[in-house]
Each structure stands twice: as C-alpha cells, then as structure tokens.
C-alpha cells in the first residue's frame, strides 16, 4: 500500500499507525517491531534478513498460538484484540461519518457550498481510514500466512535432511559391524592355526633325528652283510 500514496502522506500514516494504541502502538509498546514493506525486492530482502538473522529466537504469544495451538490469525489473542480495536474504531468513524453526512445534507439544504466541501473532504478522509484499517488487517494476515508457510517448508527440508543423514549413519554403522565380524572371524582362524603349529612343532622338530637313526641302522646292516660275505669267500 505504501507505493500507492505520496511519501509525505505515507510517512504521516506510518507515524499514526505506530503511535496510536488502537493500531500498532500497543504491540510496539510490548516489544514488537515495525518495518515498512513497499513492494520492492530490497525491502522484502531486508525484512527476511531481519527475521532470519535475529540474534535470539523470537518467541511471542501469537507464534505459539499459530504454531502450537494451530489457531487462525483471527482466533489468536492478538488477532482478537486487533479485530476488536478495528471494529471499535470503524464504529466510531462510521458514526462520525453519519454525523458528517447529516451536517453535509444540512449544509446542502442551506446552500453553504464551502461547508459542504469541507464536510465532503472529512467524510472522504474517514472513508479512507476505514479502508486503510481493512487493508492493514489483510496485509497482516497475508504476511503471517506467508511466514508460516516459509517456516513449514524450512522444517520439512530440515526433517528430510535429518532422515537422509540418519539413513547414511545407519549404513555406515552396518558396514563397520560387518567389517568387525569379518575381522573377528579371521582372528579366530589365525588363532586356530597358531595353536596347531604349537602342537605339531615338537613332532616336526624330531623328524630329522628319526630319519638319521634309520639311516644309521641301515648302514650297520649293510656293513654286517658285507663282512659275512667276505668270510664265506
């Protein structure tokens, strides 16, 4: 809406909205912030940067009611308060407008052109204020819905990434467990071979002595046979 009014009038309207309790004054007094969004990419980026780079988490009652309790904007405490104030102001302006119309009709009957024009201007001003209040309510609702939608998309993205990391971690743990089991099996087999070698080592070491004894016996037998043959000759 800011791009549809002259700068001077826009500044005056913004000042009025920030200072009057029936508009944004009450929320600003309680710690809320107010930034102008004039339908340009620069101001949109500035607003998003402000929201995403806040030093501390922003947790206000309206967020708790919108997110945790799943209430609509109009059902929240802030929404009800805002609607109540808007309805109250609208009734007041409509009453003033009706009174001005009566005065304008009276001025017309009295052919007081100057008074008629003044009353028409005031009547139009009140009409613009009513329309402005409705536009502000609609803009606030759209902004909150957009922020909630962005929040939901970001949460979904984070949940998806978390699931991917959990699946990857699970696969890595399985691979480590498989390797551990394989290494344990190899260790057991090597231990068996080591024990078998220890058991069979004495027998292997005695083989040369046994063969040597057999050879000595054989040689002695051959010598005896040769001696006997010589004697017979």
Secondary structure by P-SEA (a helix, b strand, c coil): ccccccaaaaaaaaaaaacccccaaaaaaabbbbbbbcccaaaaaaaaaaaaacccccccaaaaaaccccccccccaaaaaaaaaaaaaaaaaaaaaaaaaaaaaaaaaacaaaaaaaaaaaaaaaaaaaaaaaaaaaaaaaaaaaaaaaaaaaaaaaaaaaaaaaaaaaaaaaaaaaaaaaaaaaaaaaaaaaaaaaaaaaaaaaaaaaaaaaaaaaaaaaaaaaaaaaaac
